[in-house]
């Protein structure tokens, strides 16, 4: 298809279709779910097409199997418009007794679960799609593979061409597929439009509860200020109360956060719980992240030049960009991204833990020799506290940087890799 940039999810989707009758692709709106599904689908039903929407919804009630006819895999786009189709798909998968029959995609607003009788267990598999990583959008040269690092190579080397100016632009543009084809100035506006849609419409469409747009803005601004940090609801509340004279309790804030999670605007990072030789208590609070750094930038009302003049904020949003990319790459490796922090103050920004028990420890630093040295020392210290009689040793230790000129392996074994060189 014209203007399609390959996604990490392409191969994952192909594999999932070999093992299940139907695949549901979830994720934030505008991240490319439908376009990616179209690459492999052999027929498509667009439920949101206004030309046929009325008759399609009528058929859902009287003869849903007619809508499921077509070459397989058949894509059902915006399936949540007609939630009853879920049970029809499940029944058809059982009846055909074949894999790879259907792909379901939809907007970030969840379907009405009251119209669904069966969970789909055994018939459906779920995939989460993220905005584009830098490798998918073409900004990372992909010279260093995360999968290869699990083999613990003695040496790695690659050149990084991304500058700090490039990074500030990429943070603010985000990983929205259509934006990657646009003029840079126009591309920067897309995240602001996305942000306004969240505030004024999407967050209230989640469950039909009308939410105060100004309060949503304050919450998202507070969330952006605390990106990459383990802050409590009380801290977010305090940040929001500076300009909020109305009643505002943590229960209300929690309901707003829950709504933002349901539409894939935020996705916090869970705590990693390894076996340790030390007596340190592991901090279990989640770390706050937006699904894409551009939403954080839009929430703060800032652009690339603002970030160049505020290196602290740049560091937080660069970490959000790295977490986004690591999540994309982890999905291709059957892995998940966690964070680590203990009562002794020892931290690790990202732990890539695979299904087979292998894992890599990753510190994220914008750049500079002193910060890289600090990150490497933290990784080595954490690796030394892990009880390797109870679990595997880390497969690799990596400082993920923004502005370094090269990817290389230090004498102590720690890899230093610019985000502009990384892929899955």
Buried (B, 14 or more C-beta within 10 A) or exposed (E): EEEEBEBBBBEBBBEBBEEBBBBBBBBBBBBBBBBBBBBBBEEBBBBBEEEEBEEBBEBBEEEBEEBBEBEBBBBBBBBBBBBBBBBBBBBBBEEEEEBBBBBBBBBBBBBEEEBBEEEBEEBBBEBBBBBBBBBBBEBBBBBBBBEEBBEBEEEBEBEBEBEBEBBBBBBBBBBBBEBBEBEEEEBBBBBBEBBBEBBEEBBBBBBEEEBBBEBBBBBBBBBBBBBBBBBEBEBBBEBBEEEBEEEBEEEBBEBBBEBBBBBBBBBBBBBBEBEBEEEBEBBEBBBBBBBBBBBBBBBBEBBBEBBEEBEEBBBBBBBBBBBBBBBBBBBBBEBBBBBBBBEEEBBBBBBBBBEEEBBBBBBBBBBEEEBBBBBBEBBBEBBEBBEEEEEEEBBBBBBBBBBBEBBBBEEEBBBBBBBBBBBB
